[in-house]
C-alpha cells in the first residue's frame, strides 16, 4: 500500500522542481525530506528524479507517478470535503462562486433561504468564469453562477436567464439619439473593453470578427464600475451586458440596444456532477431558478 504522506511529499518536489522549496511548503526539514524520498524510491524499486545542479526533473517512472499522484491527492481532498458536507448538514457554510454582476439579485434570493435556514452562513466569492469552473472542480465552492458553459462532462449547468448586450455611451455622443445600433456603427469608435480572459470580451470580439471590424480599444479594465466611469467621463463607449447597469449608473450614460447581430448571454447555475451535495444546496439552486421563472426578467 502506497503511503499518501510520501505521495504528497513526492508531488510537492515534482511540482516545485526544487527540494528546498518543497521542504518549506511541507514544513519539514530538507534532509528529512531527502531521506524520505530515497526510502520511497527504494520501496518502489525505481528512480523518480533526475538530480542536477539547476533543478530536479522527473524520470519516465516519475512522470507516470506524478500524473497519478495529482489525481489521487485531489480525490482525497474532495473526499474530505464531501465528508465535511455530510457531517455538517444544517451546520456548515455554503460557498457560492459568482460574477460580481450577479451579487445584486443573489441578495434578493438569499433572504428567503436565510428565513428557512437562519443559522447557515453563506460565503459569496466574486470570480470570473474560469475561476468559477476551477473552484467547482476543486470542491472550493458548492454552486457557481456563470455564463461560460464549459467542462460539461464534470459540471452540470442549469440555465436561469438570458440578457442582451448593450452599448453605453457618454450623454453627449453622436450616437446618443439612436435607439439601436449595429456593429458596423462602431467601426473606429473609441471603446473600453474588459481584459482578454473575460467572457464578455470574448463574446464581443467574436461579433467584431464576424463583421470584419477591428475594434478601436481605447482603454482596458477589469472592473465594471471603472468602465462606466470612463464612459461617463467621455473617454469612450463600451459594450456590456444589461445586468451590469443599475438606476444610479444609468443617470450619467446613454444605453443603446445592439442589433445585427443581437447578442445575448445565458447565465447558468453550475454544480459538480459527482459531488455528494447536501439537500440544502440543491434547495438553494432551485430557489435561484424559481426566482427567474417567477420574475421572467433579467436582474438589474
C-alpha positions as CSV (number, residue, x, y, z in Angstrom):
1,X,0.0,0.0,0.0
2,X,1.5,3.4,-1.1
3,X,1.8,5.9,1.7
4,X,-0.2,9.0,0.8
5,X,2.1,11.1,3.0
6,X,5.1,10.1,0.8
7,X,2.9,10.7,-2.3
8,X,2.2,14.2,-1.1
9,X,6.0,14.8,-0.5
10,X,6.8,13.5,-4.0
11,X,4.1,15.7,-5.6
12,X,5.4,18.8,-3.9
13,X,9.0,18.2,-5.0
14,X,7.9,17.4,-8.6
15,X,5.8,20.5,-8.8
16,X,8.3,22.8,-7.3
17,X,11.3,21.2,-9.1
18,X,13.3,22.1,-6.0
19,X,13.6,20.1,-2.8
20,X,14.3,23.3,-0.7
21,X,11.0,24.9,-1.8
22,X,9.1,21.7,-1.3
23,X,10.5,21.3,2.2
24,X,9.5,24.8,3.0
25,X,6.0,24.2,1.6
26,X,5.6,21.0,3.6
27,X,7.1,22.5,6.8
28,X,9.7,19.8,7.2
29,X,13.5,19.9,7.0
30,X,15.3,19.4,3.7
31,X,17.5,16.5,5.0
32,X,14.4,14.7,6.3
33,X,12.5,15.2,3.0
34,X,15.5,13.9,1.0
35,X,15.8,10.8,3.2
36,X,12.0,10.1,2.9
37,X,12.3,10.3,-0.9
38,X,15.2,8.0,-1.1
39,X,13.3,5.5,1.0
40,X,10.3,6.0,-1.3
41,X,12.4,5.2,-4.4
42,X,13.8,2.1,-2.7
43,X,10.3,1.0,-1.8
44,X,9.1,1.4,-5.4
45,X,12.4,0.0,-6.7
46,X,12.9,2.7,-9.3
47,X,14.3,6.2,-9.6
48,X,11.8,9.0,-9.6
49,X,14.1,12.1,-10.0
50,X,16.9,13.3,-12.2
51,X,19.0,15.4,-10.0
52,X,21.3,18.2,-11.4
53,X,22.7,21.5,-10.2
54,X,19.8,23.6,-11.6
55,X,16.6,21.9,-10.8
56,X,15.0,18.5,-10.2
57,X,13.3,16.8,-13.1
58,X,11.3,13.5,-13.4
59,X,12.3,10.2,-14.8
60,X,9.8,8.4,-17.0
61,X,8.7,6.5,-13.9
62,X,8.4,9.8,-12.0
63,X,6.3,11.3,-14.8
64,X,3.8,8.4,-14.6
65,X,3.7,8.6,-10.8
66,X,3.2,12.4,-10.8
67,X,0.2,12.2,-13.2
68,X,-1.5,9.7,-10.8
69,X,-0.4,11.5,-7.6
70,X,-2.1,14.7,-8.7
71,X,-5.3,12.8,-9.3
72,X,-5.1,10.8,-6.1
73,X,-4.4,13.8,-3.8
74,X,-7.2,15.8,-5.4
75,X,-9.6,12.9,-4.9
76,X,-8.5,12.6,-1.3
77,X,-9.1,16.4,-0.9
78,X,-12.5,16.1,-2.5
79,X,-13.4,13.1,-0.3
80,X,-12.5,15.1,2.8
81,X,-14.7,18.0,1.7
82,X,-17.6,15.7,0.9
83,X,-17.4,14.1,4.3
84,X,-17.4,17.5,5.9
85,X,-20.5,18.3,3.9
86,X,-22.2,15.2,5.1
87,X,-21.3,15.8,8.8
88,X,-22.2,19.4,8.7
89,X,-25.7,19.2,7.0
90,X,-27.6,22.1,8.5
91,X,-24.5,23.4,10.3
92,X,-21.8,24.1,7.7
93,X,-21.0,27.0,5.4
94,X,-22.4,27.3,1.9
95,X,-20.0,28.8,-0.7
96,X,-21.1,30.4,-4.0
97,X,-18.7,31.4,-6.8
98,X,-20.4,34.2,-8.8
99,X,-19.9,37.1,-11.2
100,X,-19.8,40.4,-9.5
101,X,-22.9,41.5,-11.5
102,X,-24.9,38.6,-10.1
103,X,-24.5,39.8,-6.5
104,X,-27.5,42.3,-6.5
105,X,-30.0,39.6,-7.5
106,X,-28.4,37.0,-5.2
107,X,-29.1,39.5,-2.4
108,X,-32.8,39.2,-3.4
109,X,-32.8,35.4,-3.3
110,X,-30.7,34.8,-0.2
111,X,-33.1,36.4,2.4
112,X,-35.7,33.7,1.6
113,X,-33.1,31.0,2.1
114,X,-32.0,32.6,5.4
115,X,-35.6,32.6,6.6
116,X,-35.6,28.8,6.1
117,X,-32.1,28.3,7.5
118,X,-31.1,31.3,9.6
119,X,-28.0,29.7,11.2
120,X,-26.3,28.6,8.0
121,X,-23.6,31.1,6.9
122,X,-23.2,31.8,3.2
123,X,-20.0,32.9,1.6
124,X,-20.1,34.6,-1.8
125,X,-16.9,34.7,-3.8
126,X,-16.6,37.1,-6.7
127,X,-14.9,35.3,-9.6
128,X,-14.6,35.1,-13.4
129,X,-15.9,32.2,-15.4
130,X,-12.6,30.2,-15.5
131,X,-12.1,30.6,-11.8
132,X,-15.7,29.5,-11.0
133,X,-15.2,26.3,-13.1
134,X,-11.9,25.5,-11.4
135,X,-13.3,26.2,-8.0
136,X,-16.2,23.8,-8.6
137,X,-13.9,21.1,-9.8
138,X,-11.7,21.6,-6.8
139,X,-14.7,21.5,-4.4
140,X,-13.9,25.0,-3.2
141,X,-17.4,26.3,-3.9
142,X,-20.8,24.4,-3.9
143,X,-22.6,26.5,-6.5
144,X,-21.3,28.6,-9.4
145,X,-23.1,31.4,-11.2
146,X,-21.6,31.7,-14.7
147,X,-22.2,32.4,-18.4
148,X,-19.5,30.0,-19.6
149,X,-20.9,26.6,-20.1
150,X,-17.7,24.5,-20.1
151,X,-16.4,21.2,-18.8
152,X,-19.9,19.7,-19.2
153,X,-18.6,16.2,-18.5
154,X,-17.7,17.3,-15.0
155,X,-20.1,20.1,-14.3
156,X,-23.9,20.3,-14.5
157,X,-25.3,23.6,-15.8
158,X,-28.9,24.9,-15.4
159,X,-29.9,28.0,-17.5
160,X,-31.6,30.7,-15.4
161,X,-31.9,33.7,-17.7
162,X,-30.8,35.5,-20.9
163,X,-29.7,39.1,-21.2
164,X,-28.8,41.3,-24.1
165,X,-25.5,43.1,-24.9
166,X,-26.0,46.9,-25.0
167,X,-23.8,49.8,-25.9
168,X,-23.3,52.5,-23.3
169,X,-22.1,56.0,-24.5
170,X,-21.4,59.4,-22.9
171,X,-24.5,61.6,-22.6
172,X,-23.3,63.9,-25.3
173,X,-22.4,61.5,-28.0
174,X,-23.1,61.4,-31.8
175,X,-25.0,58.0,-31.3
176,X,-27.0,59.2,-28.3
177,X,-30.2,59.9,-30.3
178,X,-30.2,56.3,-31.7
179,X,-32.5,53.6,-30.2
180,X,-30.4,50.8,-31.6
181,X,-27.1,50.3,-33.5
182,X,-25.3,47.6,-35.4
183,X,-21.7,46.6,-35.0
184,X,-20.8,48.4,-38.3
185,X,-21.7,51.7,-36.5
186,X,-18.8,51.0,-34.0
187,X,-16.1,50.9,-36.7
188,X,-13.5,53.4,-35.5
189,X,-15.3,54.3,-32.2
190,X,-13.1,54.5,-29.1
191,X,-14.2,51.6,-27.0
192,X,-13.5,50.5,-23.4
193,X,-13.0,46.7,-23.0
194,X,-12.7,44.1,-20.3
195,X,-9.4,42.1,-20.3
196,X,-9.0,39.3,-22.9
197,X,-9.6,36.5,-20.5
198,X,-13.1,37.8,-19.7
199,X,-16.1,36.0,-21.3
200,X,-17.8,39.3,-22.2
201,X,-14.7,40.4,-24.1
202,X,-14.5,37.0,-25.9
203,X,-18.2,37.3,-27.0
204,X,-17.7,40.9,-28.1
205,X,-14.6,40.1,-30.1
206,X,-16.3,37.2,-31.9
207,X,-19.0,39.7,-33.0
208,X,-16.5,42.1,-34.3
209,X,-14.6,39.4,-36.2
210,X,-17.9,38.2,-37.7
211,X,-18.4,41.7,-39.1
212,X,-14.7,42.0,-40.2
213,X,-14.2,45.0,-37.9
214,X,-11.1,45.7,-35.9
215,X,-12.3,47.4,-32.7
216,X,-10.6,50.7,-31.6
217,X,-9.7,49.7,-28.0
218,X,-9.0,53.0,-26.1
219,X,-9.0,51.5,-22.5
220,X,-9.0,48.1,-20.9
221,X,-10.1,47.5,-17.3
222,X,-11.4,44.6,-15.3
223,X,-14.0,46.5,-13.2
224,X,-17.4,47.3,-14.5
225,X,-17.6,50.4,-12.3
226,X,-14.4,51.7,-13.9
227,X,-15.8,51.1,-17.4
228,X,-19.0,53.0,-16.6
229,X,-17.0,55.9,-15.0
230,X,-14.7,56.1,-18.1
231,X,-17.8,56.2,-20.3
232,X,-19.4,58.9,-18.1
233,X,-16.2,60.9,-18.4
234,X,-16.5,60.9,-22.2
235,X,-13.4,58.8,-22.7
236,X,-15.1,56.2,-24.9
237,X,-18.1,53.9,-25.2
238,X,-18.4,50.3,-24.1
239,X,-20.3,47.1,-24.9
240,X,-21.6,45.4,-21.7
241,X,-24.4,43.1,-20.6
242,X,-27.6,44.7,-19.2
243,X,-27.2,43.3,-15.7
244,X,-24.1,45.4,-15.2
245,X,-26.3,48.5,-15.1
246,X,-28.5,50.0,-12.3
247,X,-30.6,53.0,-11.8
248,X,-27.7,55.1,-10.5
249,X,-25.3,54.4,-13.3
250,X,-27.9,55.0,-15.9
251,X,-28.2,58.7,-15.0
252,X,-24.7,59.5,-16.4
253,X,-24.8,57.5,-19.7
254,X,-26.9,56.5,-22.7
255,X,-28.0,52.9,-23.2
256,X,-28.5,51.8,-26.8
257,X,-29.7,48.4,-28.0
258,X,-27.4,46.4,-30.2
259,X,-28.7,44.6,-33.3
260,X,-27.1,43.0,-36.3
261,X,-26.2,40.8,-34.6
262,X,-28.2,40.9,-31.4
263,X,-26.0,39.2,-28.8
264,X,-27.4,37.6,-25.7
265,X,-25.7,35.6,-23.0
266,X,-27.2,32.9,-20.9
267,X,-26.5,32.8,-17.2
268,X,-26.3,29.4,-15.5
269,X,-26.1,27.9,-12.1
270,X,-23.4,25.2,-12.0
271,X,-22.7,22.3,-9.6
272,X,-20.3,19.4,-9.8
273,X,-21.8,16.2,-11.4
274,X,-20.2,13.8,-8.9
275,X,-20.1,15.8,-5.7
276,X,-22.5,14.4,-3.0
277,X,-24.1,17.8,-2.1
278,X,-26.4,18.2,0.9
279,X,-30.0,18.7,0.1
280,X,-30.0,22.3,1.2
281,X,-27.5,23.1,-1.6
282,X,-30.0,21.7,-4.2
283,X,-32.7,23.7,-2.4
284,X,-30.7,26.9,-2.9
285,X,-30.1,26.0,-6.5
286,X,-33.8,25.5,-7.0
287,X,-34.6,28.9,-5.3
288,X,-32.3,30.6,-7.8
289,X,-34.1,29.0,-10.8
290,X,-37.5,29.8,-9.3
291,X,-36.6,33.4,-8.8
292,X,-36.2,33.9,-12.5
293,X,-39.1,31.8,-13.5
294,X,-41.4,33.9,-11.3
295,X,-39.8,37.2,-12.5
296,X,-39.4,36.3,-16.1
297,X,-36.8,39.1,-16.5
298,X,-33.1,39.8,-16.2
299,X,-31.8,41.1,-12.9
300,X,-30.9,44.8,-12.8
